[in-house]
Amino acid sequence: MELHHSGRPRDWLNPVKTRQASAEVDTPLGAVRIHRRHSGDLTPFGGYLERWTFSLDGSDVLSVDGMSSPGYPARGRIRRGLGLELLGQSGRLCGSRPLRPSRRHVTLSAGETLRRARPAWPGLVVVDGGGTPRIRFDGARWSFTAPEETDVAFAALFVAARLDPFMTSPLLEIL
């Protein structure tokens, strides 16, 4: 899965102020369209709060409120926890990046739906509430066991927000 920008790549990485940024991610169920809109206040370090909407075949699958620009700012917001709406149900998106690999995760929960990404050599695995693997990422390719709208939206969020550092040691940033 690869992110395709509607403009210049740096436009996707910059905070959204008055304009709207959009991108697409190709998935097994079709293209997931991602829209970033300005939704609120200025955050510390010069960013803005944004609302990210993930659409599949014209219908909204996932909306995340309080997001920031991709990369480091988004990871900081997710570490604190964000509200979301998944297929009409409200939920939460959170993540953690401690030293112990077994405790690193990015978790999306809404109603009865739970998806948790955690490190698994050589990349990561996304499991559902029962611990069944739904998605595997080996560093180059995403593999879906039985793709659903929730799975492809979560994978698109992971790619678009650049959340893969949640799966690595925090010590790598200071080396």
C-alpha positions as CSV (number, residue, x, y, z in Angstrom):
1,M,0.0,0.0,0.0
2,E,1.4,3.3,-1.1
3,L,0.2,6.8,-0.4
4,H,-0.6,8.9,-3.5
5,H,-0.7,12.7,-2.9
6,S,-3.0,15.1,-4.7
7,G,-0.3,17.7,-4.8
8,R,3.4,18.0,-3.8
9,P,4.6,15.5,-1.2
10,R,5.5,18.3,1.2
11,D,2.0,19.6,1.1
12,W,0.8,16.4,2.7
13,L,3.4,16.7,5.5
14,N,2.7,20.4,6.3
15,P,-0.1,21.4,8.7
16,V,-3.5,22.1,7.1
17,K,-4.5,25.8,7.7
18,T,-7.2,27.0,5.4
19,R,-6.8,24.5,2.5
20,Q,-7.7,20.9,2.4
21,A,-5.2,18.1,1.8
22,S,-6.1,14.8,0.2
23,A,-4.4,11.6,-0.7
24,E,-5.3,8.0,-1.8
25,V,-4.1,4.6,-0.6
26,D,-4.7,1.5,-2.8
27,T,-6.2,-1.4,-0.8
28,P,-7.6,-4.8,-1.6
29,L,-11.2,-3.3,-1.3
30,G,-10.4,-0.4,-3.6
31,A,-8.9,3.1,-3.1
32,V,-9.3,4.7,0.3
33,R,-9.5,8.5,-0.1
34,I,-8.1,10.5,2.8
35,H,-9.2,14.1,3.4
36,R,-7.5,16.3,6.0
37,R,-9.4,19.4,7.1
38,H,-8.6,22.2,9.6
39,S,-10.8,21.6,12.6
40,G,-9.7,23.7,15.5
41,D,-7.0,25.3,17.6
42,L,-3.4,25.9,17.1
43,T,-1.3,23.3,18.9
44,P,2.1,23.8,20.5
45,F,5.0,23.8,18.0
46,G,3.0,25.5,15.3
47,G,0.6,22.8,14.1
48,Y,-3.2,22.8,13.8
49,L,-5.8,20.3,14.9
50,E,-7.2,18.5,12.0
51,R,-10.1,16.1,11.1
52,W,-9.0,13.2,9.0
53,T,-11.7,11.4,7.0
54,F,-11.1,8.0,5.3
55,S,-13.7,7.2,2.5
56,L,-14.1,3.9,0.6
57,D,-16.4,4.0,-2.5
58,G,-17.7,7.4,-1.5
59,S,-18.8,6.5,2.0
60,D,-17.0,7.6,5.2
61,V,-15.5,4.6,7.0
62,L,-13.3,6.3,9.6
63,S,-13.0,9.9,10.9
64,V,-10.4,10.9,13.4
65,D,-10.7,14.2,15.3
66,G,-7.8,16.1,16.9
67,M,-5.2,14.7,14.5
68,S,-2.1,16.7,13.5
69,S,0.1,16.6,10.5
70,P,1.7,13.2,9.6
71,G,4.8,12.0,11.3
72,Y,6.1,13.1,14.6
73,P,3.2,15.6,15.4
74,A,0.5,12.8,14.7
75,R,2.4,10.3,16.8
76,G,2.3,12.8,19.7
77,R,-1.4,13.3,19.4
78,I,-2.1,9.6,19.2
79,R,0.0,8.9,22.3
80,R,-2.4,11.2,24.2
81,G,-5.4,9.5,22.7
82,L,-7.9,10.7,20.1
83,G,-11.6,10.4,19.5
84,L,-12.8,8.8,16.3
85,E,-15.9,7.6,14.5
86,L,-15.8,4.2,12.8
87,L,-18.8,3.2,10.7
88,G,-21.1,5.4,12.8
89,Q,-19.8,4.3,16.2
90,S,-17.7,6.5,18.4
91,G,-14.4,5.2,19.7
92,R,-10.8,5.9,20.5
93,L,-7.4,5.8,18.9
94,C,-4.3,5.5,21.1
95,G,-0.7,4.3,20.9
96,S,2.3,3.6,23.1
97,R,6.0,3.3,22.4
98,P,7.8,2.0,25.5
99,L,11.2,0.3,25.6
100,R,9.7,-3.2,25.9
101,P,8.6,-4.4,22.4
102,S,5.7,-6.4,23.8
103,R,4.1,-3.2,25.1
104,R,4.3,-1.2,21.9
105,H,1.0,-0.7,20.1
106,V,-1.4,1.4,18.1
107,T,-5.0,0.6,19.1
108,L,-8.3,1.5,17.4
109,S,-11.5,0.7,19.4
110,A,-15.1,1.5,18.6
111,G,-18.1,-0.4,19.9
112,E,-17.4,-4.1,19.4
113,T,-14.6,-3.4,17.0
114,L,-11.0,-3.6,18.2
115,R,-7.8,-3.5,16.0
116,R,-4.4,-3.5,17.6
117,A,-1.1,-3.1,15.7
118,R,1.9,-4.5,17.5
119,P,5.5,-5.4,16.4
120,A,6.1,-8.8,15.0
121,W,9.4,-9.6,13.2
122,P,10.1,-8.4,10.5
123,G,7.4,-5.8,10.7
124,L,4.0,-5.7,12.4
125,V,0.8,-7.6,12.9
126,V,-2.7,-6.2,13.4
127,V,-5.0,-8.4,15.5
128,D,-8.7,-8.1,16.4
129,G,-10.3,-8.3,19.8
130,G,-9.9,-12.1,20.0
131,G,-6.2,-12.0,19.1
132,T,-6.7,-13.3,15.5
133,P,-4.2,-11.8,13.0
134,R,-6.0,-9.7,10.5
135,I,-3.1,-7.8,8.7
136,R,0.6,-8.4,8.4
137,F,3.2,-6.0,7.3
138,D,6.7,-7.2,6.5
139,G,8.3,-3.9,5.9
140,A,7.5,-3.8,2.2
141,R,4.0,-5.4,1.7
142,W,0.7,-5.4,3.5
143,S,-1.1,-8.8,3.6
144,F,-4.8,-9.0,4.6
145,T,-6.3,-12.4,5.7
146,A,-9.9,-11.4,5.0
147,P,-10.1,-7.6,4.4
148,E,-13.0,-5.6,5.8
149,E,-13.6,-1.9,5.7
150,T,-12.2,-1.5,9.2
151,D,-9.0,-3.3,8.3
152,V,-8.3,-1.2,5.2
153,A,-9.1,2.1,7.0
154,F,-6.8,1.2,9.9
155,A,-4.0,0.2,7.5
156,A,-4.6,3.5,5.5
157,L,-4.4,5.5,8.7
158,F,-1.1,3.7,9.6
159,V,0.4,4.5,6.2
160,A,-0.9,8.1,5.9
161,A,0.0,9.2,9.4
162,R,3.4,7.5,9.3
163,L,2.9,5.5,12.5
164,D,5.5,2.8,11.9
165,P,7.9,4.3,14.5
166,F,5.4,3.2,17.2
167,M,6.7,-0.3,16.4
168,T,10.4,0.5,16.9
169,S,12.5,1.4,20.0
170,P,12.3,5.0,21.2
171,L,16.1,4.8,21.6
172,L,16.5,4.8,17.8
173,E,15.6,8.5,17.7
174,I,18.4,9.5,20.0
175,L,21.2,7.4,18.5
